């Protein structure tokens, strides 16, 4: 045991094991929630860029008052789900998240090689719906065209944060615009994706707000 590398925070093997078990238990309870309650809870407590009530409302396409109500319901249901799943086997949430990080990187790399269509065929439902602002914009063809359009314009994406459950995955991306068109896209986008049978069947894109320009000082 003395030769096992441990984190620099001084945690013991027992403490590390306990933290991993707790993480897996929490995710099992999250999965027990209804999709309507699961999404705002995950965004509020597990994402990094969609945490305010206003941002969650925009991502879920509901009023802020509805977000408050759903989060209140979700917290109550989550507490019950923790009790109900305490004695069950819990899937390895860390491994699932690491795999999703890898998938995000591989998806973007494939897109840059012109192979995004193959990824979509392999990992997405044939009837996948692409949404923004709660509105269905299209399906597979629009998903492919959107990625191709961004790449053709010189826009690249870089994963910043990943939240991965069995039924809901969030990839938070930085959007890197070309030097000659720095305002082509907002600074970031979140791919909020639901899964059915292990395949992505809904992709909702939530773009980060563009920072407001600082007004130039008045001439004296």
BELWOTA-V406775 format. One record per run of one state. SS is the DSSP state (A for helix, B for strand, O for the rest). FROM is the first residue (numbers start at 1). LEN is the number of residues. If there is no record, write none. Layout:
# BELWOTA-V406775
SS/FROM/LEN
SS/FROM/LEN
This chain:
# BELWOTA-V406775
O/1/12
A/13/19
O/32/3
A/35/12
O/47/6
A/53/8
O/61/3
A/64/21
O/85/8
A/93/20
O/113/3
A/116/8
B/124/9
O/133/2
B/135/4
O/139/1
A/140/13
O/153/3
B/156/9
O/165/3
B/168/9
O/177/2
A/179/3
O/182/6
B/188/9
O/197/2
B/199/9
O/208/13
